């Protein structure tokens, strides 16, 4: 999608704050493909510092940043001289009630549910002061969406695509292990954080069934009286192995 179809008649200077490296690169590729100039950072303090040092037309701020959560980073940016100028859109892997409240109450202009899609970004930029962009959900029967990785293959050398997919699989495998350990120990906070991360990474790389399962588990853990020890993560575990196999096939195809 050309830059002039993404809510602007000219390339935008964009600050992208996203802690997951594989998600950050995918989003950056999409934005640069649309003709925008992107500065990428991986934590809240770096986002606040970058906003103080440079002028941006748009800031895409992940809600779950390390060091300083995304909503607190937005508040800090808004307090800076000129901090009211940039349009700020929050990014989150799952629009839970708590997440929506945090995004709406921090001074941001809108929210996008990851994975980042250019059509959703266009709609958000064309919207009002606060408009949560509706997410186009894959059908309940859909397991994978190869278009996400297809975009990578269009933009990057084959070896780089394969390397990136391998890293994504490793990240998902590690998050899955951490999630399993958290559920067994009853660590609700860690389990919820891992489900959130899995939802973000898997969606960006086309593993839509795994994303659905991760979002469902995160929602369950957020509910009143939820007990991590009472969750076995079965739905997510059942979709993780097929997702990893899918990524392995995609990496092999990229290598030729």
N, C-alpha and C positions, 0 to 999 in steps of 0.2 A: 504493500500500500504506500503510495507516494506521500511525501511529507505534507503536501498541501491538502491531503485528505485526512490528516490527523489533527484537526482542530487548529491549524495554523497555516498561514500562507508562506511562511518562511521557516527555515530550520530553527529548532529551539535549542537553547543551552540547558541541558538537563542534569540534575544531580540525582543519581540513583544510589540509594542506601539499602543494601541487601547483604545479609551475613553469609548466606549459603553461596559458596563460590560457583557451583554449577548452575544455580538459578540466576545468579548475578550475570554470568556470561551470556546465558540464553536471552535474558532481558536486554542486555546491552546490544547483542547482535540484532535483535528485532528493532530496537530504537535507531541504531546506526543505519540499518537497512532503509529505514524511512527517512534518512537524511539528517537526523539530529546529531548534535554533539553531546557526548555523554561523559560525565565525571562519575566514577563509581567508587564507593566507599563501603566498608563492611561492618561498621559499628556506629552507635549513636554519637559518641564524642567526635568522631571523625566527620560525621554529617554536619554537626553544629559548627565545627571549625571550618569546613569547606564553605558552608553558607555564609560565614562571616568574612571569608577571604575573597569570594567571587560572587558575581551577580548571576542568578539563574532565572530562567523563564518558568521553569517547572522543577519541582522536587518530588520524586517518587520515594516514599519513606516506608520501609517495612515496619510493621507494628512490633515485631518481636526481636528487635536488635539487641545485641549484647552491649554491656558497658553503660548504656542509657537507652531505655525502651523508646520505640519510635514516637509514641505520643508525648513523652517528656522531651525528646529532641525537638519536636515541633514547637512545643511551648517555649523552649530555649531560643529557637530561631525567631519566633514571633517577637520575643523581647529585644532582639538585636536592632540596631539602627537600620531602617529599611527592611526589617524582617516581615513586614506585612505585605510586601510587594509580590514575592513569588507565589505562584499557585502551587499548593501542596496537596498531593493525593496519597492517601495511605494505601499500602499493600498488605494484604493478609491472606494466608492460605485458606482460611475458613471464616466465614462471616457469622460467628457465634454472637449471642446477645451481648456478652461482655465485650467482645471485640468491637462490635458496632458502637457501643456506648463510649468506649475509649477513643475510637476514631472521631466520633462526632463531637466529643467534648474537649478536644485538644487544640482546636484552632485550624484544623485542616479543612480543605475545600471539598473533599470527596474521598471515596474509597473504591479501590479495585480489588476484586478477589483474584488471587493468583490461580493459575498461570496467567501472566500478562499477555494479552492479545491486543493487536493494534486496533481492531474495530472497537473493543471496549474502551481503549484509551481515547479514541476519537470521540466516542459518545460522551465520555466524562468531560473532556475539554470543551465540548459544545454545550454542556449542561449548565444548570444554575449554580448558585453558591454552594449548595450541599445536595448532591444527588448521588446516591449509591448506584453504581452502574449495575444493571441486572446481568447476571452471569448466564451465558449460554451453556447449559449443562449437556454433556453427552447423554445419550440414551442409557437407560438402566442396563441394557443388554451389551453395551459397548465395553470392551475390555481394554483396548489400546487405541490410541490415536496417532498414527504414524506421521501425520502432518507436522507435528511439533519437531520431530527429529529431521523431517524432510527440509524444514527451513534451515536447520543447521547445515545440512549437506549442500544446500544451495549457496551458503555464505562462506563456508570454511573449507580448507583442504581436507581430503578424506582422512588423512592420518590424524589431524586435529580433532575431527568429529569422533573418530574411534577412541581417542584418548579421553575426550570429554565424557563420552558415554561410559567408558570404563570407570572414570572417577565418580560418575553419578551412581553406578551400581554399587561401588564401594561405600559411598555415603549412605545409601539406603540400607545396605547390609548392616553397617555400624549402628545406624539409628534404630533399626529393627531389634538388634541385640540389646541396646540400651533400654528400649521400650519394654522388652520382655523381662529384663532384670527389674525394672521399676515396677511393673505390674506384680511380679512375684513378691517384691518387698513391700508393696502397698504404698509406694511413693507416687502419690497422685500428681504432684506438680511436675516431676520429671516425665512421667508417663504422658501427661497432657502436652508438654513441650515437644516430646519426640513425635507424638501423633501429628502435631501441628507442622513440624519440620518435614515429616514424611509426606504430608499432604501437599506442601509447597513444591518439594523437589519432584515428586512423582507426577504431579500435574504438568509441570513445565516440560517434562520429557515424555508425555504421552501415555503414562501408565494410569489410565483413568479409573479402572476398577480399584486399584490400590489407593488412589486418592479418595474415592468415595468411602472406602473402609476406614481410612485414617481420619477423615472428617467426622464420620459417625462415632468413632471411638472418642475423639476429642470432645464431641458434644455430650456424650455420655459422662465423661469425666468431669465436665463443667457443671453438670446438673446438681441440684440441691441434694446433699447427702450422698453424693457419689463416692464410692469406695474403690480405689485402684486395686486393692486386694481382691475385690469381687469381680474383676474383669480378667478374662483370659486372653483377650486380643485375638480370639480365634478367627474372626472375620478378616482382620488385617493380616494375620499370619498366613491365611489361606490364599491371599492375593499377592503377598510379597514374593514368594518363590516364582510364580509365573511372570511377575514383573521383571525380576532379575534375569530370567531366561529370555524374555523379550529384549531387554537391553543388550544381552550377550549376542543375540542374533543380529541386532542392529549394528553393533560394533563390528561384528564379523563381516556384515554386508558392506560397511564403510571401508573396511580394509581391502575388500575385493577378493 
